[in-house]
Amino acid sequence: MDITVQELKAKLDNGDDFIFIDVRELHEYEEFNLGAILIPLGEIMQGIETYSDKKDSEVVLHCRSGNRSGMAKTLFEQNGFKNVRNLTGGVLAWVQAFP
């Protein structure tokens, strides 16, 4: 199940415990980020290995529009993660909702 920007903002505001990953490139992350851990999509398999002991944890992925993070979500799920969510609309939706 994916996550909306409003749901994500509430989780961040509440200090909820989840794994938060930005799959964009470094230059995109440096321009604007939501405080997630940067693991570019090209390096996501290493990121999956890093969290292999947390397959039951909630993982929230995001990118610019939701496409790259959607691919990353599939990879996480294929590697046994059970609660992976993609930020619907990505950073574009975030800046539109919270200018």
N, CA, C and O atoms as CSV, one atom per row, in Angstrom:
chain,resi,resn,atom,element,x,y,z
A,1,MET,N,N,0.852,-1.188,0.000
A,1,MET,CA,C,0.000,0.000,0.000
A,1,MET,C,C,0.892,1.243,0.000
A,1,MET,O,O,1.787,1.372,0.834
A,2,ASP,N,N,0.644,2.138,-0.924
A,2,ASP,CA,C,1.439,3.348,-1.011
A,2,ASP,C,C,1.017,4.346,0.068
A,2,ASP,O,O,0.070,4.114,0.820
A,3,ILE,N,N,1.746,5.461,0.121
A,3,ILE,CA,C,1.503,6.460,1.158
A,3,ILE,C,C,1.369,7.832,0.503
A,3,ILE,O,O,2.107,8.158,-0.427
A,4,THR,N,N,0.428,8.631,0.991
A,4,THR,CA,C,0.250,9.987,0.467
A,4,THR,C,C,1.199,10.945,1.181
A,4,THR,O,O,1.758,10.611,2.226
A,5,VAL,N,N,1.376,12.124,0.619
A,5,VAL,CA,C,2.243,13.113,1.267
A,5,VAL,C,C,1.668,13.525,2.622
A,5,VAL,O,O,2.420,13.798,3.557
A,6,GLN,N,N,0.347,13.572,2.731
A,6,GLN,CA,C,-0.271,13.939,4.010
A,6,GLN,C,C,0.002,12.866,5.071
A,6,GLN,O,O,0.309,13.186,6.220
A,7,GLU,N,N,-0.110,11.595,4.678
A,7,GLU,CA,C,0.175,10.505,5.620
A,7,GLU,C,C,1.648,10.526,6.039
A,7,GLU,O,O,1.970,10.335,7.212
A,8,LEU,N,N,2.534,10.759,5.071
A,8,LEU,CA,C,3.957,10.805,5.384
A,8,LEU,C,C,4.271,11.974,6.312
A,8,LEU,O,O,5.023,11.817,7.274
A,9,LYS,N,N,3.703,13.141,6.033
A,9,LYS,CA,C,3.954,14.302,6.889
A,9,LYS,C,C,3.522,14.008,8.325
A,9,LYS,O,O,4.218,14.368,9.274
A,10,ALA,N,N,2.378,13.356,8.477
A,10,ALA,CA,C,1.894,13.010,9.816
A,10,ALA,C,C,2.864,12.052,10.511
A,10,ALA,O,O,3.135,12.206,11.702
A,11,LYS,N,N,3.388,11.068,9.781
A,11,LYS,CA,C,4.347,10.125,10.356
A,11,LYS,C,C,5.614,10.850,10.792
A,11,LYS,O,O,6.143,10.590,11.872
A,12,LEU,N,N,6.097,11.756,9.955
A,12,LEU,CA,C,7.304,12.521,10.286
A,12,LEU,C,C,7.054,13.429,11.483
A,12,LEU,O,O,7.880,13.509,12.393
A,13,ASP,N,N,5.910,14.114,11.480
A,13,ASP,CA,C,5.572,15.013,12.592
A,13,ASP,C,C,5.429,14.252,13.912
A,13,ASP,O,O,5.773,14.767,14.975
A,14,ASN,N,N,4.919,13.023,13.831
A,14,ASN,CA,C,4.715,12.200,15.032
A,14,ASN,C,C,5.987,11.489,15.478
A,14,ASN,O,O,6.025,10.905,16.561
A,15,GLY,N,N,7.028,11.534,14.649
A,15,GLY,CA,C,8.259,10.841,14.988
A,15,GLY,C,C,8.130,9.323,14.909
A,15,GLY,O,O,8.822,8.600,15.626
A,16,ASP,N,N,7.243,8.840,14.037
A,16,ASP,CA,C,7.049,7.397,13.881
A,16,ASP,C,C,8.354,6.719,13.481
A,16,ASP,O,O,9.217,7.323,12.844
A,17,ASP,N,N,8.478,5.463,13.865
A,17,ASP,CA,C,9.677,4.679,13.577
A,17,ASP,C,C,9.475,3.907,12.273
A,17,ASP,O,O,8.666,2.981,12.212
A,18,PHE,N,N,10.214,4.292,11.237
A,18,PHE,CA,C,10.164,3.588,9.968
A,18,PHE,C,C,11.455,3.877,9.210
A,18,PHE,O,O,12.178,4.820,9.532
A,19,ILE,N,N,11.735,3.063,8.209
A,19,ILE,CA,C,12.917,3.260,7.375
A,19,ILE,C,C,12.490,4.159,6.223
A,19,ILE,O,O,11.558,3.832,5.489
A,20,PHE,N,N,13.168,5.288,6.065
A,20,PHE,CA,C,12.785,6.315,5.090
A,20,PHE,C,C,13.930,6.500,4.101
A,20,PHE,O,O,15.009,6.962,4.472
A,21,ILE,N,N,13.691,6.138,2.844
A,21,ILE,CA,C,14.754,6.136,1.834
A,21,ILE,C,C,14.371,6.978,0.624
A,21,ILE,O,O,13.273,6.858,0.081
A,22,ASP,N,N,15.309,7.835,0.216
A,22,ASP,CA,C,15.205,8.663,-0.980
A,22,ASP,C,C,16.051,7.985,-2.054
A,22,ASP,O,O,17.253,7.804,-1.863
A,23,VAL,N,N,15.444,7.607,-3.180
A,23,VAL,CA,C,16.183,6.888,-4.230
A,23,VAL,C,C,16.626,7.798,-5.379
A,23,VAL,O,O,17.031,7.314,-6.436
A,24,ARG,N,N,16.549,9.102,-5.171
A,24,ARG,CA,C,16.998,10.036,-6.218
A,24,ARG,C,C,18.522,10.094,-6.240
A,24,ARG,O,O,19.196,9.423,-5.459
A,25,GLU,N,N,19.045,10.901,-7.141
A,25,GLU,CA,C,20.490,11.094,-7.247
A,25,GLU,C,C,20.945,12.167,-6.253
A,25,GLU,O,O,20.139,12.962,-5.770
A,26,LEU,N,N,22.248,12.177,-5.956
A,26,LEU,CA,C,22.811,13.088,-4.970
A,26,LEU,C,C,22.467,14.546,-5.269
A,26,LEU,O,O,22.080,15.280,-4.359
A,27,HIS,N,N,22.599,14.984,-6.530
A,27,HIS,CA,C,22.332,16.394,-6.842
A,27,HIS,C,C,20.867,16.757,-6.574
A,27,HIS,O,O,20.580,17.888,-6.183
A,28,GLU,N,N,19.946,15.825,-6.778
A,28,GLU,CA,C,18.535,16.084,-6.477
A,28,GLU,C,C,18.333,16.203,-4.969
A,28,GLU,O,O,17.610,17.075,-4.487
A,29,TYR,N,N,18.989,15.307,-4.242
A,29,TYR,CA,C,18.893,15.275,-2.779
A,29,TYR,C,C,19.449,16.563,-2.181
A,29,TYR,O,O,18.888,17.114,-1.233
A,30,GLU,N,N,20.567,17.038,-2.751
A,30,GLU,CA,C,21.183,18.271,-2.233
A,30,GLU,C,C,20.305,19.489,-2.484
A,30,GLU,O,O,20.323,20.433,-1.694
A,31,GLU,N,N,19.531,19.484,-3.576
A,31,GLU,CA,C,18.635,20.606,-3.881
A,31,GLU,C,C,17.475,20.686,-2.899
A,31,GLU,O,O,17.095,21.771,-2.460
A,32,PHE,N,N,16.915,19.529,-2.559
A,32,PHE,CA,C,15.758,19.479,-1.657
A,32,PHE,C,C,15.608,18.056,-1.151
A,32,PHE,O,O,15.604,17.109,-1.937
A,33,ASN,N,N,15.483,17.904,0.169
A,33,ASN,CA,C,15.244,16.564,0.692
A,33,ASN,C,C,14.299,16.618,1.872
A,33,ASN,O,O,14.119,17.657,2.508
A,34,LEU,N,N,13.704,15.481,2.147
A,34,LEU,CA,C,12.712,15.363,3.215
A,34,LEU,C,C,13.298,14.746,4.480
A,34,LEU,O,O,12.568,14.442,5.423
A,35,GLY,N,N,14.614,14.561,4.498
A,35,GLY,CA,C,15.259,13.988,5.664
A,35,GLY,C,C,15.438,12.486,5.590
A,35,GLY,O,O,15.801,11.853,6.582
A,36,ALA,N,N,15.187,11.909,4.429
A,36,ALA,CA,C,15.346,10.467,4.255
A,36,ALA,C,C,16.822,10.121,4.055
A,36,ALA,O,O,17.656,10.997,3.824
A,37,ILE,N,N,17.121,8.842,4.149
A,37,ILE,CA,C,18.462,8.329,3.856
A,37,ILE,C,C,18.591,8.258,2.335
A,37,ILE,O,O,17.713,7.715,1.665
A,38,LEU,N,N,19.665,8.794,1.793
A,38,LEU,CA,C,19.860,8.772,0.346
A,38,LEU,C,C,20.504,7.457,-0.081
A,38,LEU,O,O,21.625,7.141,0.316
A,39,ILE,N,N,19.776,6.699,-0.895
A,39,ILE,CA,C,20.315,5.509,-1.559
A,39,ILE,C,C,19.813,5.571,-2.998
A,39,ILE,O,O,18.706,5.114,-3.284
A,40,PRO,N,N,20.623,6.136,-3.919
A,40,PRO,CA,C,20.177,6.242,-5.304
A,40,PRO,C,C,19.736,4.892,-5.862
A,40,PRO,O,O,20.265,3.847,-5.482
A,41,LEU,N,N,18.765,4.928,-6.763
A,41,LEU,CA,C,18.193,3.697,-7.300
A,41,LEU,C,C,19.268,2.740,-7.817
A,41,LEU,O,O,19.143,1.526,-7.651
A,42,GLY,N,N,20.317,3.271,-8.439
A,42,GLY,CA,C,21.394,2.429,-8.960
A,42,GLY,C,C,22.155,1.678,-7.875
A,42,GLY,O,O,22.882,0.730,-8.170
A,43,GLU,N,N,21.992,2.096,-6.624
A,43,GLU,CA,C,22.686,1.460,-5.503
A,43,GLU,C,C,21.712,0.744,-4.564
A,43,GLU,O,O,22.087,0.346,-3.461
A,44,ILE,N,N,20.465,0.582,-5.003
A,44,ILE,CA,C,19.423,0.108,-4.087
A,44,ILE,C,C,19.657,-1.319,-3.605
A,44,ILE,O,O,19.232,-1.664,-2.503
A,45,MET,N,N,20.315,-2.152,-4.391
A,45,MET,CA,C,20.546,-3.523,-3.934
A,45,MET,C,C,21.442,-3.542,-2.696
A,45,MET,O,O,21.239,-4.363,-1.801
A,46,GLN,N,N,22.429,-2.646,-2.634
A,46,GLN,CA,C,23.249,-2.541,-1.429
A,46,GLN,C,C,22.396,-2.052,-0.257
A,46,GLN,O,O,22.571,-2.496,0.878
A,47,GLY,N,N,21.489,-1.150,-0.542
A,47,GLY,CA,C,20.593,-0.657,0.498
A,47,GLY,C,C,19.699,-1.754,1.031
A,47,GLY,O,O,19.447,-1.832,2.233
A,48,ILE,N,N,19.222,-2.597,0.139
A,48,ILE,CA,C,18.383,-3.724,0.553
A,48,ILE,C,C,19.187,-4.643,1.466
A,48,ILE,O,O,18.676,-5.115,2.482
A,49,GLU,N,N,20.435,-4.896,1.110
A,49,GLU,CA,C,21.294,-5.738,1.953
A,49,GLU,C,C,21.499,-5.099,3.332
A,49,GLU,O,O,21.495,-5.794,4.348
A,50,THR,N,N,21.676,-3.779,3.361
A,50,THR,CA,C,21.882,-3.059,4.616
A,50,THR,C,C,20.731,-3.300,5.594
A,50,THR,O,O,20.949,-3.420,6.800
A,51,TYR,N,N,19.517,-3.369,5.073
A,51,TYR,CA,C,18.329,-3.505,5.921
A,51,TYR,C,C,17.763,-4.930,5.931
A,51,TYR,O,O,16.615,-5.132,6.326
A,52,SER,N,N,18.548,-5.906,5.505
A,52,SER,CA,C,18.037,-7.281,5.377
A,52,SER,C,C,17.536,-7.874,6.693
A,52,SER,O,O,16.749,-8.821,6.683
A,53,ASP,N,N,17.982,-7.330,7.817
A,53,ASP,CA,C,17.516,-7.827,9.115
A,53,ASP,C,C,16.254,-7.099,9.586
A,53,ASP,O,O,15.798,-7.321,10.708
A,54,LYS,N,N,15.690,-6.237,8.745
A,54,LYS,CA,C,14.521,-5.436,9.132
A,54,LYS,C,C,13.364,-5.646,8.156
A,54,LYS,O,O,12.637,-4.705,7.836
A,55,LYS,N,N,13.199,-6.874,7.690
A,55,LYS,CA,C,12.189,-7.150,6.664
A,55,LYS,C,C,10.757,-6.966,7.140
A,55,LYS,O,O,9.844,-6.870,6.319
A,56,ASP,N,N,10.543,-6.916,8.448
A,56,ASP,CA,C,9.200,-6.680,8.976
A,56,ASP,C,C,8.941,-5.198,9.281
A,56,ASP,O,O,7.819,-4.816,9.612
A,57,SER,N,N,9.977,-4.373,9.167
A,57,SER,CA,C,9.834,-2.938,9.440
A,57,SER,C,C,9.123,-2.251,8.284
A,57,SER,O,O,9.146,-2.725,7.148
A,58,GLU,N,N,8.493,-1.127,8.597
A,58,GLU,CA,C,7.892,-0.321,7.536
A,58,GLU,C,C,9.002,0.423,6.801
A,58,GLU,O,O,9.871,1.038,7.417
A,59,VAL,N,N,8.954,0.353,5.476
A,59,VAL,CA,C,9.913,1.056,4.622
A,59,VAL,C,C,9.121,2.023,3.748
A,59,VAL,O,O,8.182,1.616,3.063
A,60,VAL,N,N,9.496,3.298,3.769
A,60,VAL,CA,C,8.865,4.300,2.911
A,60,VAL,C,C,9.932,4.794,1.937
A,60,VAL,O,O,11.004,5.246,2.342
A,61,LEU,N,N,9.620,4.700,0.657
A,61,LEU,CA,C,10.539,5.101,-0.408
A,61,LEU,C,C,9.977,6.304,-1.146
A,61,LEU,O,O,8.764,6.438,-1.309
A,62,HIS,N,N,10.871,7.174,-1.589
A,62,HIS,CA,C,10.390,8.284,-2.418
A,62,HIS,C,C,11.444,8.708,-3.421
A,62,HIS,O,O,12.634,8.434,-3.264
A,63,CYS,N,N,10.968,9.391,-4.467
A,63,CYS,CA,C,11.838,9.983,-5.485
A,63,CYS,C,C,11.167,11.273,-5.946
A,63,CYS,O,O,10.379,11.862,-5.206
A,64,ARG,N,N,11.466,11.703,-7.135
A,64,ARG,CA,C,10.898,12.961,-7.633
A,64,ARG,C,C,9.400,12.834,-7.899
A,64,ARG,O,O,8.614,13.686,-7.484
A,65,SER,N,N,9.004,11.747,-8.603
A,65,SER,CA,C,7.609,11.628,-9.016
A,65,SER,C,C,6.923,10.345,-8.555
A,65,SER,O,O,5.701,10.228,-8.643
A,66,GLY,N,N,7.697,9.391,-8.069
A,66,GLY,CA,C,7.132,8.113,-7.651
A,66,GLY,C,C,7.523,6.952,-8.543
A,66,GLY,O,O,7.276,5.799,-8.190
A,67,ASN,N,N,8.136,7.231,-9.709
A,67,ASN,CA,C,8.494,6.159,-10.635
A,67,ASN,C,C,9.690,5.341,-10.144
A,67,ASN,O,O,9.606,4.117,-10.046
A,68,ARG,N,N,10.797,6.009,-9.839
A,68,ARG,CA,C,11.987,5.280,-9.378
A,68,ARG,C,C,11.724,4.585,-8.051
A,68,ARG,O,O,12.157,3.453,-7.837
A,69,SER,N,N,11.013,5.265,-7.166
A,69,SER,CA,C,10.723,4.630,-5.880
A,69,SER,C,C,9.757,3.464,-6.056
A,69,SER,O,O,9.770,2.527,-5.258
A,70,GLY,N,N,8.928,3.508,-7.080
A,70,GLY,CA,C,8.065,2.363,-7.382
A,70,GLY,C,C,8.893,1.152,-7.795
A,70,GLY,O,O,8.589,0.024,-7.407
A,71,MET,N,N,9.938,1.388,-8.583
A,71,MET,CA,C,10.839,0.297,-8.964
A,71,MET,C,C,11.566,-0.247,-7.736
A,71,MET,O,O,11.710,-1.459,-7.575
A,72,ALA,N,N,12.024,0.666,-6.870
A,72,ALA,CA,C,12.714,0.250,-5.647
A,72,ALA,C,C,11.774,-0.556,-4.747
A,72,ALA,O,O,12.196,-1.531,-4.126
A,73,LYS,N,N,10.509,-0.152,-4.676
A,73,LYS,CA,C,9.517,-0.873,-3.872
A,73,LYS,C,C,9.423,-2.319,-4.345
A,73,LYS,O,O,9.420,-3.243,-3.532
A,74,THR,N,N,9.346,-2.514,-5.649
A,74,THR,CA,C,9.269,-3.869,-6.202
A,74,THR,C,C,10.487,-4.682,-5.796
A,74,THR,O,O,10.355,-5.850,-5.431
A,75,LEU,N,N,11.671,-4.082,-5.855
A,75,LEU,CA,C,12.894,-4.795,-5.480
A,75,LEU,C,C,12.894,-5.167,-3.996
A,75,LEU,O,O,13.274,-6.280,-3.634
A,76,PHE,N,N,12.476,-4.250,-3.152
A,76,PHE,CA,C,12.389,-4.558,-1.722
A,76,PHE,C,C,11.425,-5.725,-1.495
A,76,PHE,O,O,11.727,-6.656,-0.749
A,77,GLU,N,N,10.257,-5.662,-2.151
A,77,GLU,CA,C,9.266,-6.728,-1.967
A,77,GLU,C,C,9.796,-8.069,-2.478
A,77,GLU,O,O,9.574,-9.106,-1.854
A,78,GLN,N,N,10.492,-8.045,-3.606
A,78,GLN,CA,C,11.055,-9.280,-4.151
A,78,GLN,C,C,12.115,-9.873,-3.224
A,78,GLN,O,O,12.423,-11.062,-3.304
A,79,ASN,N,N,12.669,-9.040,-2.346
A,79,ASN,CA,C,13.682,-9.491,-1.398
A,79,ASN,C,C,13.108,-9.750,-0.005
A,79,ASN,O,O,13.849,-9.811,0.976
A,80,GLY,N,N,11.793,-9.901,0.075
A,80,GLY,CA,C,11.169,-10.363,1.306
A,80,GLY,C,C,10.672,-9.309,2.276
A,80,GLY,O,O,10.217,-9.649,3.368
A,81,PHE,N,N,10.749,-8.034,1.905
A,81,PHE,CA,C,10.229,-6.985,2.787
A,81,PHE,C,C,8.707,-6.987,2.686
A,81,PHE,O,O,8.154,-7.073,1.589
A,82,LYS,N,N,8.032,-6.893,3.826
A,82,LYS,CA,C,6.588,-7.096,3.874
A,82,LYS,C,C,5.767,-5.813,3.946
A,82,LYS,O,O,4.568,-5.837,3.670
A,83,ASN,N,N,6.388,-4.697,4.312
A,83,ASN,CA,C,5.631,-3.465,4.515
A,83,ASN,C,C,6.361,-2.301,3.836
A,83,ASN,O,O,6.946,-1.445,4.500
A,84,VAL,N,N,6.312,-2.289,2.505
A,84,VAL,CA,C,7.023,-1.283,1.714
A,84,VAL,C,C,6.003,-0.345,1.087
A,84,VAL,O,O,5.028,-0.781,0.475
A,85,ARG,N,N,6.248,0.959,1.251
A,85,ARG,CA,C,5.311,1.957,0.739
A,85,ARG,C,C,6.040,2.975,-0.129
A,85,ARG,O,O,7.147,3.409,0.190
A,86,ASN,N,N,5.402,3.341,-1.221
A,86,ASN,CA,C,5.940,4.327,-2.148
A,86,ASN,C,C,5.181,5.637,-1.957
A,86,ASN,O,O,3.952,5.642,-1.885
A,87,LEU,N,N,5.914,6.745,-1.876
A,87,LEU,CA,C,5.268,8.056,-1.735
A,87,LEU,C,C,4.602,8.438,-3.056
A,87,LEU,O,O,5.278,8.707,-4.049
A,88,THR,N,N,3.283,8.458,-3.053
A,88,THR,CA,C,2.508,8.787,-4.246
A,88,THR,C,C,2.828,10.208,-4.713
A,88,THR,O,O,2.639,11.173,-3.972
A,89,GLY,N,N,3.307,10.321,-5.935
A,89,GLY,CA,C,3.616,11.638,-6.499
A,89,GLY,C,C,4.978,12.180,-6.133
A,89,GLY,O,O,5.405,13.190,-6.692
A,90,GLY,N,N,5.675,11.534,-5.208
A,90,GLY,CA,C,7.038,11.907,-4.842
A,90,GLY,C,C,7.185,13.333,-4.332
A,90,GLY,O,O,6.248,13.933,-3.805
A,91,VAL,N,N,8.394,13.851,-4.508
A,91,VAL,CA,C,8.719,15.203,-4.043
A,91,VAL,C,C,7.842,16.244,-4.744
A,91,VAL,O,O,7.485,17.260,-4.148
A,92,LEU,N,N,7.498,15.992,-6.003
A,92,LEU,CA,C,6.636,16.945,-6.714
A,92,LEU,C,C,5.310,17.130,-5.978
A,92,LEU,O,O,4.830,18.255,-5.838
A,93,ALA,N,N,4.724,16.044,-5.513
A,93,ALA,CA,C,3.464,16.127,-4.766
A,93,ALA,C,C,3.682,16.800,-3.408
A,93,ALA,O,O,2.830,17.550,-2.933
A,94,TRP,N,N,4.837,16.520,-2.789
A,94,TRP,CA,C,5.144,17.116,-1.479
A,94,TRP,C,C,5.207,18.646,-1.593
A,94,TRP,O,O,4.568,19.348,-0.809
A,95,VAL,N,N,5.964,19.159,-2.553
A,95,VAL,CA,C,6.113,20.615,-2.654
A,95,VAL,C,C,4.812,21.289,-3.100
A,95,VAL,O,O,4.588,22.465,-2.815
A,96,GLN,N,N,3.978,20.553,-3.785
A,96,GLN,CA,C,2.672,21.097,-4.157
A,96,GLN,C,C,1.760,21.181,-2.932
A,96,GLN,O,O,1.027,22.154,-2.757
A,97,ALA,N,N,1.816,20.144,-2.085
A,97,ALA,CA,C,0.947,20.106,-0.898
A,97,ALA,C,C,1.467,21.009,0.220
A,97,ALA,O,O,0.687,21.580,0.982
A,98,PHE,N,N,2.792,21.132,0.307
A,98,PHE,CA,C,3.415,21.898,1.402
A,98,PHE,C,C,4.427,22.885,0.821
A,98,PHE,O,O,5.636,22.699,0.961
A,99,PRO,N,N,3.921,23.943,0.163
A,99,PRO,CA,C,4.836,24.893,-0.506
A,99,PRO,C,C,5.703,25.665,0.483
A,99,PRO,O,O,6.516,26.495,0.074
